[in-house]
Amino acid sequence: MKNYSKLLLGVLAIACTACQRDSVREFLPGLYTNSAKGELSKADDTLVVEQADGNNFLIHRKTGFNLIRSGKVGKRQHEREEWHAIYDEATKTLSETRKGKLIMIYPDSGFILIGKRKYTKQ
């Protein structure tokens, strides 16, 4: 009977560990924004992150930007991209599959970081 009780406790401990929520993964889906301005351009990025299946995520990126030439702001231009990324449960990061971008996730601070670009969750 003692061995059965130990086995049951072990199974319950494993089950409880497996059931724990992943707050980082839960934070990911949503809308994120970033604005940047430099000498040659100004840009606004919007990312829409959605969970696909399992550890796979889709990221829809929309960018609006203006080139600046001789101090004059040019016409607004737009670009769209769709990224596929894989969530790594061990490191709590996303890896974009095409260009290998590493996406750091900071749920307590409300943002994600792609390289040096900080995207704030809206």
C-alpha positions, 0 to 999 in steps of 0.5 A, spaced: 500 500 500 505 504 501 508 503 494 501 505 491 501 511 495 508 513 493 506 512 486 499 515 486 503 522 489 508 521 484 503 521 478 499 527 481 505 531 482 507 530 474 500 531 472 500 538 476 506 540 473 504 539 466 497 543 468 501 549 470 499 555 466 505 558 461 503 566 463 509 568 457 505 564 452 498 566 454 501 573 454 503 573 447 497 573 442 495 580 441 496 587 438 503 590 439 506 597 436 512 600 435 514 607 433 521 610 430 524 616 427 531 617 425 534 622 420 532 618 414 525 616 416 520 615 420 516 609 421 510 605 425 509 598 426 504 594 428 504 586 430 498 582 430 500 575 434 496 569 434 497 562 436 496 557 430 497 550 433 501 547 439 507 552 439 506 555 432 505 562 432 503 567 426 505 574 426 502 579 421 506 585 421 504 592 418 509 598 417 507 605 415 513 609 413 515 616 410 522 617 407 526 624 409 530 627 404 533 634 404 529 635 411 522 634 407 518 628 409 516 624 403 509 620 402 507 615 406 508 608 404 506 601 407 508 594 407 506 588 410 509 581 412 507 575 415 512 571 419 511 564 422 514 563 429 515 557 434 515 558 441 520 555 445 517 553 452 524 552 455 527 559 454 520 562 453 522 566 447 519 566 439 524 564 434 521 567 427 523 561 422 525 565 415 530 570 418 531 567 425 529 573 429 529 572 436 523 575 440 524 576 447 517 576 451 516 580 457 509 579 460 510 583 466 512 589 463 507 589 457 512 588 451 516 584 446 523 585 444 525 584 437 533 585 436 533 593 439 525 594 437 521 594 443 513 593 441 508 595 446 502 591 447 496 595 446 
